[in-house]
Amino acid sequence: MASPLARVLPAAPTARVLEQAFRPKVTALGQRHPVTAGLEPDQTDTPAWGSWLRQIELTSSEGHVVMQGVTERPLLVLNRVAEGRVALLASDHAWLWSRGYQGGGPQLELLRRLAHWMMKEPELGEEMLWAEATGQSMQIFRRRMEGAAGPLVITAPDGEETTQMMQETAPGLWEATHIAAGPGLYRLREGEVAAVIGLGPAAPREFQQTIATGAVLAPVLQPQRGGTLRIEDGLPRLREVKPGRPAAGRDWIGLTPRGAYETVSVSQIQLLPVWLSLLLVTGFIIAGWLREGRR
């Protein structure tokens, strides 16, 4: 290939165009990859995908072959190149799915996942560990492209560690359920992958008493002869009161001037000498007069 893109493409297209009907199929590796995992229908309950009618032959494929076409030839190849990602789809007939040809297929979802995977969306990472919280319970998920998930280490907010095994619920996807002892920040680790999840409300103290009350400030306000008023009864008027006098009433709140400031020193610096200022002003006046006189 003469194109500069040849250095990053995961496969080399040949000049052969296969003009025949075929049904795209997700490979065993594709069933574990987040781009194609769960896309292929269950043949027992759902009809198979509609056929595509054209495919470009590929050779020397690298990366992950997640979909196959004619006689199990690579159809969709994904690969990582340096800090970027590249996908190669060896057919231009994905639009047949959106038209419902022979039942169609998940064209929109496939292309959406492809675009978001190439933009490095975290949820579509090949090696991921994440959790979803429901109250004090968390559902933990681990995605792996190869091998099985090892022991899951859960570190509680107090530093106590709990080890738990995960169960494979889908190809390449392991799950576990953990009921936490209390709210807080929990750290998850499986192998070299780690994640963090917070349990409980975002501000637990604010959820202890959600009704406005002045009882909390009463011990501080009473010695100062202050008080609390509800805004729903109308905005209170502000008065200036002397120290020791009542600082709150039926529809007013008092402010006591404290004079809590101190001027340490004042310095004045002359920007320009008087004679220089006069000289500059005179110069500007003469320059303006000359300019206007010439007009």
FIMAR-9751 format. One record per residue (C-alpha): x, y, z. Coordinates in steps of 0.05 Angstrom, whole numbers, plus 32768, in hexadecimal, padded with zeros to 4 digits. Layout:
BEGIN
XYZ
...
This chain:
BEGIN
800080008000
801B80447FED
7FF0806B801E
8013808B805B
7FDC80698084
7FFC80258075
8029802D80B2
7FEE802D80E2
7FBA800280C0
7FB07FC080E5
7FA97F9980A3
7FBD7F9F805A
7F837FA08028
7F907F797FE8
7F747F8A7FA4
7F417F517FA9
7EF87F657FB5
7ECA7F2D7FCB
7E867F397FAC
7E5B7F077FD1
7E287F058009
7E417EF6804F
7E2A7F008096
7E5B7F2580C4
7E6E7EFC8100
7E8F7F108142
7ECE7EE88150
7EDE7EC78193
7F0D7F0281A1
7ED67F32818B
7EA77F1581BF
7ED77F2E81F4
7EE77F7181D4
7EBB7FAC81ED
7EAF7FC581A5
7E8B7F858190
7E7A7F6181D1
7E307F5281D7
7E207F6A8190
7E167F268170
7DCF7F0D8179
7DBD7ECC819B
7DAD7E9D8161
7D797E78818A
7D4D7EB48198
7D617EEB8166
7D697EE6811A
7DB07EEA8100
7DCC7F2A80E4
7DBD7F3F809D
7DF17F318067
7E247F60804A
7E347F5A7FFF
7E7C7F717FF8
7EBE7F69801E
7F067F7E8011
7F397F47801C
7F6C7F568053
7FB07F388061
7FE47F3E8098
7FB37F5380CD
7FCC7F6D8110
7FA77F7E8150
7F637F61815F
7F377F42812A
7EF27F4B8149
7EC67F3B810D
7ECC7F0B80D2
7EAC7F0A808E
7EB27EDE8050
7ED07E9A8063
7EE77EB680A6
7F117EEC8087
7F207F2980B4
7EE77F5C80AE
7EF37F8C80E9
7F397F948105
7F4B7FC08141
7F917FD38157
7FB780048182
7FF0802B8162
801B80528193
7FEB808081B8
7FB4807A8184
7F808047816E
7F6D80308128
7F338006810D
7F2E7FE780C8
7EEA7FD080AD
7EF47FA8806D
7EAF7FB7804F
7E847FF2803B
7E427FCD8043
7E347FDB808D
7DFC80098075
7DD47FCB8061
7DC77FBF80AB
7DA7800380B4
7D7A7FF68078
7D617FB58098
7D7C7F888060
7D6D7F408074
7D5D7F5880B9
7D947F8B80BF
7DC37F9080FA
7DE17FBE812F
7E037FEE80FF
7DF8802C812A
7E11800B816A
7E4E7FED8148
7E64802E8128
7E5680548169
7E8280248190
7EB88029815C
7EB98074815E
7EBA807781AA
7EEF804181AF
7F1D80688180
7F1180A681AB
7F29807F81E7
7EE8807E820E
7EFA805E8251
7EBC80318252
7ED4800E8212
7F197FFD822C
7F307FB58220
7F4B7FAD8267
7F197FCD8296
7F057FC882DF
7EC87FF082F6
7E8F7FEC8328
7E478004832E
7E2C80178372
7DE5800A838C
7DDF802183D3
7E147FFB83FB
7E1C7FC683C6
7E4A7FCA838A
7E4A7FA1834A
7E927F998332
7EA47F8A82EA
7EE77F7482CB
7EF37F708280
7F2F7F4A8265
7F447F39821E
7F6D7EFD8233
7F6E7ECD826D
7F427ECB82AA
7F377EFF82E0
7F5F7EF4831F
7F4D7F038368
7F2C7F468373
7F487F7083AC
7F187FA283CC
7F367FD583FB
7F057FF7842A
7F0B803F8442
7F2B80288483
7F618001845D
7F447FBB8468
7F4D7F8F842A
7F1D7F5A8412
7F2C7F2783DC
7EF47F0D83B1
7EF07EE18373
7ECA7EF78335
7E9D7ECE8308
7E9D7ED082BC
7E587EE582A4
7E697EF1825A
7EA67EE5822E
7EDE7F11824B
7EB07F2F8281
7EB47F1D82CB
7E867F378302
7E837F38834D
7E547F558381
7E6D7F7383C2
7E447F9083FB
7E6C7FC5841F
7E6B7FD0846A
7E62801B8465
7E6780578437
7EAA8072841F
7EDE806B83E8
7EEE802483D4
7F2A800F83AA
7F267FD4837B
7F617FAE835D
7F667F718330
7FAB7F638316
7FC97FA482FD
7F867FC782F2
7F687FF2832A
7F29801B8333
7F0880468368
7EBE804B837C
7E9A807583B0
7E5F805883D7
7E2B808083FC
7E1080C783F1
7E4080FC83D8
7E3781258419
7E1F80F78450
7E1D812B8487
7DEE8157845E
7DBF811C8457
7DB8811284A3
7D8A814F84AA
7D6C816A846B
7D398199848C
7D5181E0849A
7D5581EF84E5
7D7582238512
7D8181F1854A
7DC881E38531
7DDD822C8539
7DB482398578
7DED822B85AA
7E19825F8587
7DE28294857B
7DC3829585C0
7E0082B185E6
7E0682E785B0
7DBB82F785B5
7DB282E5856C
7D7E82BB8548
7D6982998507
7D3182AD84D7
7D118287849E
7D1882A68459
7CD4828A8446
7CB582BC8478
7CD682F58452
7D1B8313844E
7D2E83328492
7D43837B8499
7D8A838A84AE
7D9883B784EA
7DD883D08509
7DDA83BD8553
7E0D83C9858B
7E33839085AB
7E0B836D85E1
7DC8838585C6
7D94835485A7
7DAB83438561
7D6A83258545
7D2083348547
7CDE83218527
7CF1833784E1
7D37835384E8
7D7F833D84F4
7DB383698513
7DFB837584FD
7E2E838C8530
7E6583B88514
7EA68399852B
7ED883C9850D
7F03838C8502
7F3783AE84D6
7F7883D284E2
7F9F840184B5
7FE883F284C1
800684288494
7FF884538457
802E84628424
8028849383EB
805B849483B3
805E84CB837E
805C84AD8339
807E84E88315
809D8529832B
807085678324
809E858882F1
809F854A82C6
8053854382C8
804A858C82B3
807C8582827B
805885458260
801385678264
802E85A58240
804D8579820A
800C855481FD
7FE5859681F8
801685B381C6
80178573819D
7FCC8572819A
7FC885BC8187
7FFB85B2814F
7FD685758134
7F9385978133
7FB185D88116
7FCD85B280DA
7F89859680CA
